[in-house]
Amino acid sequence: MSKYHFRKLQNEIRKDRQHRIKQLTHQLRYGNLSNEGRKGVIAQLDVIGGGV
């Protein structure tokens, strides 16, 4: 894999990760979540490195 394609792939992964973090933090702030739901969202954020 060339450096170009490797960098392109890394950028795609970064964009997807950032988008998922935005979705989860929005859900955490404005979502109508139960206590268990909040714990689930926080756990997902911890896994992908977007900790609260």
N, CA, C and O atoms as CSV, one atom per row, in Angstrom:
chain,resi,resn,atom,element,x,y,z
A,1,MET,N,N,0.849,-1.170,0.000
A,1,MET,CA,C,0.000,0.000,0.000
A,1,MET,C,C,0.903,1.245,0.000
A,1,MET,O,O,1.819,1.367,0.813
A,2,SER,N,N,0.625,2.140,-0.911
A,2,SER,CA,C,1.451,3.345,-1.000
A,2,SER,C,C,1.160,4.282,0.175
A,2,SER,O,O,0.145,4.152,0.860
A,3,LYS,N,N,2.065,5.215,0.386
A,3,LYS,CA,C,1.870,6.187,1.470
A,3,LYS,C,C,0.595,6.993,1.243
A,3,LYS,O,O,-0.124,7.316,2.189
A,4,TYR,N,N,0.325,7.315,-0.021
A,4,TYR,CA,C,-0.868,8.088,-0.359
A,4,TYR,C,C,-2.126,7.352,0.081
A,4,TYR,O,O,-2.988,7.927,0.746
A,5,HIS,N,N,-2.230,6.074,-0.294
A,5,HIS,CA,C,-3.432,5.312,0.034
A,5,HIS,C,C,-3.550,5.064,1.537
A,5,HIS,O,O,-4.648,5.063,2.092
A,6,PHE,N,N,-2.414,4.857,2.180
A,6,PHE,CA,C,-2.422,4.659,3.624
A,6,PHE,C,C,-2.925,5.915,4.330
A,6,PHE,O,O,-3.757,5.834,5.234
A,7,ARG,N,N,-2.421,7.071,3.916
A,7,ARG,CA,C,-2.845,8.341,4.513
A,7,ARG,C,C,-4.321,8.604,4.236
A,7,ARG,O,O,-5.046,9.086,5.107
A,8,LYS,N,N,-4.760,8.287,3.032
A,8,LYS,CA,C,-6.163,8.472,2.663
A,8,LYS,C,C,-7.067,7.612,3.556
A,8,LYS,O,O,-8.109,8.070,4.026
A,9,LEU,N,N,-6.657,6.372,3.781
A,9,LEU,CA,C,-7.411,5.466,4.640
A,9,LEU,C,C,-7.441,5.984,6.082
A,9,LEU,O,O,-8.480,5.938,6.741
A,10,GLN,N,N,-6.309,6.469,6.562
A,10,GLN,CA,C,-6.255,7.026,7.920
A,10,GLN,C,C,-7.206,8.212,8.063
A,10,GLN,O,O,-7.884,8.346,9.082
A,11,ASN,N,N,-7.257,9.065,7.053
A,11,ASN,CA,C,-8.149,10.226,7.097
A,11,ASN,C,C,-9.608,9.806,7.139
A,11,ASN,O,O,-10.405,10.412,7.854
A,12,GLU,N,N,-9.968,8.773,6.377
A,12,GLU,CA,C,-11.341,8.266,6.388
A,12,GLU,C,C,-11.711,7.757,7.778
A,12,GLU,O,O,-12.790,8.049,8.293
A,13,ILE,N,N,-10.808,7.000,8.371
A,13,ILE,CA,C,-11.056,6.454,9.709
A,13,ILE,C,C,-11.218,7.585,10.714
A,13,ILE,O,O,-12.113,7.542,11.559
A,14,ARG,N,N,-10.358,8.599,10.629
A,14,ARG,CA,C,-10.431,9.742,11.544
A,14,ARG,C,C,-11.760,10.476,11.403
A,14,ARG,O,O,-12.379,10.844,12.401
A,15,LYS,N,N,-12.203,10.691,10.153
A,15,LYS,CA,C,-13.475,11.376,9.920
A,15,LYS,C,C,-14.638,10.587,10.505
A,15,LYS,O,O,-15.516,11.156,11.154
A,16,ASP,N,N,-14.644,9.274,10.277
A,16,ASP,CA,C,-15.715,8.428,10.807
A,16,ASP,C,C,-15.738,8.478,12.332
A,16,ASP,O,O,-16.802,8.546,12.948
A,17,ARG,N,N,-14.554,8.444,12.928
A,17,ARG,CA,C,-14.438,8.469,14.389
A,17,ARG,C,C,-14.963,9.795,14.934
A,17,ARG,O,O,-15.724,9.818,15.901
A,18,GLN,N,N,-14.552,10.903,14.307
A,18,GLN,CA,C,-15.000,12.221,14.758
A,18,GLN,C,C,-16.519,12.342,14.650
A,18,GLN,O,O,-17.167,12.898,15.536
A,19,HIS,N,N,-17.081,11.818,13.562
A,19,HIS,CA,C,-18.522,11.886,13.362
A,19,HIS,C,C,-19.249,11.093,14.446
A,19,HIS,O,O,-20.259,11.547,14.984
A,20,ARG,N,N,-18.734,9.917,14.758
A,20,ARG,CA,C,-19.356,9.072,15.784
A,20,ARG,C,C,-19.274,9.750,17.158
A,20,ARG,O,O,-20.222,9.685,17.940
A,21,ILE,N,N,-18.154,10.392,17.447
A,21,ILE,CA,C,-18.013,11.097,18.724
A,21,ILE,C,C,-19.039,12.223,18.812
A,21,ILE,O,O,-19.655,12.420,19.859
A,22,LYS,N,N,-19.225,12.967,17.713
A,22,LYS,CA,C,-20.214,14.048,17.700
A,22,LYS,C,C,-21.615,13.503,17.936
A,22,LYS,O,O,-22.393,14.079,18.696
A,23,GLN,N,N,-21.939,12.376,17.274
A,23,GLN,CA,C,-23.260,11.768,17.450
A,23,GLN,C,C,-23.488,11.385,18.909
A,23,GLN,O,O,-24.535,11.684,19.484
A,24,LEU,N,N,-22.505,10.726,19.495
A,24,LEU,CA,C,-22.664,10.235,20.864
A,24,LEU,C,C,-22.730,11.370,21.877
A,24,LEU,O,O,-23.530,11.316,22.811
A,25,THR,N,N,-21.893,12.406,21.706
A,25,THR,CA,C,-21.935,13.511,22.666
A,25,THR,C,C,-23.255,14.270,22.541
A,25,THR,O,O,-23.790,14.745,23.542
A,26,HIS,N,N,-23.775,14.386,21.341
A,26,HIS,CA,C,-25.071,15.037,21.160
A,26,HIS,C,C,-26.157,14.225,21.850
A,26,HIS,O,O,-27.025,14.775,22.528
A,27,GLN,N,N,-26.097,12.906,21.669
A,27,GLN,CA,C,-27.070,12.016,22.296
A,27,GLN,C,C,-26.985,12.135,23.817
A,27,GLN,O,O,-28.003,12.119,24.509
A,28,LEU,N,N,-25.777,12.251,24.320
A,28,LEU,CA,C,-25.560,12.353,25.760
A,28,LEU,C,C,-26.110,13.673,26.298
A,28,LEU,O,O,-26.726,13.701,27.364
A,29,ARG,N,N,-25.891,14.763,25.568
A,29,ARG,CA,C,-26.327,16.081,26.038
A,29,ARG,C,C,-27.822,16.290,25.877
A,29,ARG,O,O,-28.494,16.748,26.800
A,30,TYR,N,N,-28.342,15.953,24.699
A,30,TYR,CA,C,-29.715,16.337,24.378
A,30,TYR,C,C,-30.677,15.166,24.294
A,30,TYR,O,O,-31.890,15.359,24.211
A,31,GLY,N,N,-30.142,13.953,24.317
A,31,GLY,CA,C,-31.005,12.782,24.200
A,31,GLY,C,C,-31.784,12.536,25.476
A,31,GLY,O,O,-31.372,12.937,26.565
A,32,ASN,N,N,-32.900,11.881,25.324
A,32,ASN,CA,C,-33.733,11.555,26.469
A,32,ASN,C,C,-33.373,10.140,26.911
A,32,ASN,O,O,-34.138,9.203,26.684
A,33,LEU,N,N,-32.209,9.986,27.541
A,33,LEU,CA,C,-31.684,8.663,27.844
A,33,LEU,C,C,-31.977,8.264,29.280
A,33,LEU,O,O,-32.007,9.096,30.188
A,34,SER,N,N,-32.193,6.963,29.458
A,34,SER,CA,C,-32.306,6.426,30.813
A,34,SER,C,C,-30.903,6.366,31.408
A,34,SER,O,O,-29.919,6.652,30.725
A,35,ASN,N,N,-30.817,6.002,32.651
A,35,ASN,CA,C,-29.517,5.899,33.305
A,35,ASN,C,C,-28.648,4.851,32.616
A,35,ASN,O,O,-27.452,5.060,32.417
A,36,GLU,N,N,-29.260,3.719,32.254
A,36,GLU,CA,C,-28.515,2.661,31.559
A,36,GLU,C,C,-28.051,3.148,30.186
A,36,GLU,O,O,-26.941,2.838,29.753
A,37,GLY,N,N,-28.902,3.905,29.511
A,37,GLY,CA,C,-28.544,4.445,28.201
A,37,GLY,C,C,-27.352,5.382,28.289
A,37,GLY,O,O,-26.460,5.351,27.440
A,38,ARG,N,N,-27.343,6.214,29.321
A,38,ARG,CA,C,-26.215,7.132,29.529
A,38,ARG,C,C,-24.924,6.362,29.754
A,38,ARG,O,O,-23.877,6.706,29.205
A,39,LYS,N,N,-25.012,5.312,30.569
A,39,LYS,CA,C,-23.821,4.501,30.841
A,39,LYS,C,C,-23.305,3.859,29.560
A,39,LYS,O,O,-22.096,3.776,29.343
A,40,GLY,N,N,-24.229,3.405,28.710
A,40,GLY,CA,C,-23.839,2.792,27.440
A,40,GLY,C,C,-23.125,3.772,26.530
A,40,GLY,O,O,-22.107,3.436,25.924
A,41,VAL,N,N,-23.656,4.986,26.433
A,41,VAL,CA,C,-23.043,6.014,25.581
A,41,VAL,C,C,-21.662,6.382,26.114
A,41,VAL,O,O,-20.712,6.521,25.343
A,42,ILE,N,N,-21.550,6.541,27.429
A,42,ILE,CA,C,-20.257,6.886,28.027
A,42,ILE,C,C,-19.245,5.773,27.784
A,42,ILE,O,O,-18.076,6.040,27.507
A,43,ALA,N,N,-19.699,4.517,27.888
A,43,ALA,CA,C,-18.803,3.382,27.637
A,43,ALA,C,C,-18.324,3.387,26.190
A,43,ALA,O,O,-17.148,3.136,25.926
A,44,GLN,N,N,-19.231,3.674,25.242
A,44,GLN,CA,C,-18.842,3.728,23.827
A,44,GLN,C,C,-17.828,4.841,23.590
A,44,GLN,O,O,-16.861,4.652,22.853
A,45,LEU,N,N,-18.043,5.992,24.207
A,45,LEU,CA,C,-17.102,7.103,24.046
A,45,LEU,C,C,-15.730,6.745,24.609
A,45,LEU,O,O,-14.704,7.104,24.032
A,46,ASP,N,N,-15.715,6.040,25.732
A,46,ASP,CA,C,-14.438,5.612,26.311
A,46,ASP,C,C,-13.702,4.682,25.369
A,46,ASP,O,O,-12.481,4.767,25.234
A,47,VAL,N,N,-14.443,3.786,24.711
A,47,VAL,CA,C,-13.819,2.816,23.806
A,47,VAL,C,C,-13.178,3.511,22.614
A,47,VAL,O,O,-12.069,3.158,22.212
A,48,ILE,N,N,-13.874,4.505,22.039
A,48,ILE,CA,C,-13.326,5.152,20.843
A,48,ILE,C,C,-12.449,6.355,21.176
A,48,ILE,O,O,-11.936,7.017,20.274
A,49,GLY,N,N,-12.278,6.637,22.446
A,49,GLY,CA,C,-11.337,7.682,22.843
A,49,GLY,C,C,-11.908,9.077,22.831
A,49,GLY,O,O,-11.158,10.044,22.706
A,50,GLY,N,N,-13.204,9.210,22.956
A,50,GLY,CA,C,-13.804,10.535,23.004
A,50,GLY,C,C,-14.386,10.798,24.365
A,50,GLY,O,O,-15.463,11.382,24.486
A,51,GLY,N,N,-13.688,10.374,25.384
A,51,GLY,CA,C,-14.189,10.420,26.752
A,51,GLY,C,C,-14.795,11.746,27.150
A,51,GLY,O,O,-14.411,12.799,26.641
A,52,VAL,N,N,-15.738,11.684,28.058
A,52,VAL,CA,C,-16.471,12.881,28.485
A,52,VAL,C,C,-15.772,13.517,29.657
A,52,VAL,O,O,-16.230,14.539,30.168
